[in-house]
Amino acid sequence: MYVVAGLPKSIHKEAVDTLQARLPLAIVKGIPSPSQDGALYSPALVNSLVRSVGEFAVRRRTRGNAQPTPGSITLLFVPAPDQERLLRRFDFALMSAPLPTLVARDGRYQQLRHDRDAAVAALVEAVRASGEARTNLNHVARRLGYRSDNEALLLPPRNFMTQDGDLVPAFLDLRQGNRLWTDRLEELGPTALTHDDVPARIQHQQTRRVFVDSRAVGFFIAHPAAYDGAAREVEDDEDVDQLLDTLRSLYRFGGALEPGLHHDAQRSDSSALGGAIFECCEKGRISANAPYANVYPNDFVRVANYTAVE
């Protein structure tokens, strides 16, 4: 799926339809931005875009029918002073691909995003098979597909803790181009653990290389047989925030995740969580008092025993 944002209403539909005609096997969505150059992404527009993308992608991914489902989602957007509002709203669900040529000015000092030919050319260039956006997305998809303990891109960004906080700054660096997509975030680990460390989760003579955070909590990718938390079907009146949470559980940096994929968060010495603090997208800040917790990509936390933290 490609999501187009930042084009004015005067050319938006024609540009989207042209891109769709060139990519008949893709899904092209989008919502036009204001005609006036400058701030392009109001909160209302961003929420409308989230709803449009989320309702389509989540419904296709969760209803188990024969319709084609988005295997990836790329956001093609015109850079603007308020672009971070757009990017932060989608969090780390989409691959973002700016269209920098469209902010250049023509002879009338109007941005080229108003020029139909320039807009189409920028979109076509952005989706080239050998282009940067597709190359980055393919790399991300390969990394996600291994479903590996030692794949940092799969970690829940608000619940894996470092000495400096959570993973949000590192993920922002990836999204903003300050880190390469080939960066393995090696400063996070992984750590080699054996049966002697976590006997309930690691077999005799087995070693698992997992990420262990600053609280000594190890994040073990759950076995696919335990993927019991499949995303809910989207309802027609779904709250935008709830819809976005589901979208975040199904996609990471544009690549598709298997529904129900999660980490089992457990102390690396097998002790109980003992009040470890987690940030749940539904429950808020909680203190976990159980042997382990299930933590999903959207930072939903399922744990047998917890208390809310003010």
Salt bridges, closest charged atoms under 4 A:
GLU14 OE2 - ARG116 NE 3.22
ASP17 OD2 - LYS13 NZ 2.68
ASP37 OD2 - ARG105 NH1 3.23
ASP37 OD1 - ARG113 NE 2.91
ASP37 OD1 - HIS114 NE2 2.76
GLU55 OE2 - ARG51 NH1 2.83
ASP82 OD2 - ARG85 NH1 3.56
GLU84 OE2 - ARG88 NE 3.38
GLU84 OE2 - ARG175 NH2 2.29
ASP91 OD1 - ARG158 NH2 2.69
ASP91 OD2 - ARG248 NE 2.88
ASP106 OD2 - ARG108 NH2 3.85
ASP117 OD1 - ARG116 NH1 3.04
GLU125 OE2 - ARG128 NH2 2.92
ASP149 OD2 - ARG208 NE 2.72
GLU151 OE2 - ARG143 NH2 2.83
GLU151 OE1 - ARG184 NH2 3.19
ASP183 OD2 - ARG179 NH1 2.94
GLU187 OE2 - ARG179 NH2 2.70
ASP213 OD2 - ARG215 NH2 2.72
GLU233 OE1 - ARG63 NE 3.33
ASP236 OD1 - ARG59 NH2 3.11
GLU238 OE1 - ARG232 NH1 3.58
ASP241 OD1 - ARG89 NH2 2.70
ASP245 OD1 - ARG248 NH1 3.06
GLU258 OE1 - ARG147 NH1 2.18
ASP264 OD2 - ARG201 NH1 2.86
ASP264 OD1 - HIS262 NE2 3.43
GLU279 OE2 - ARG285 NH1 2.58
ASP299 OD2 - ARG158 NH1 3.87
ASP299 OD2 - ARG248 NH2 3.42
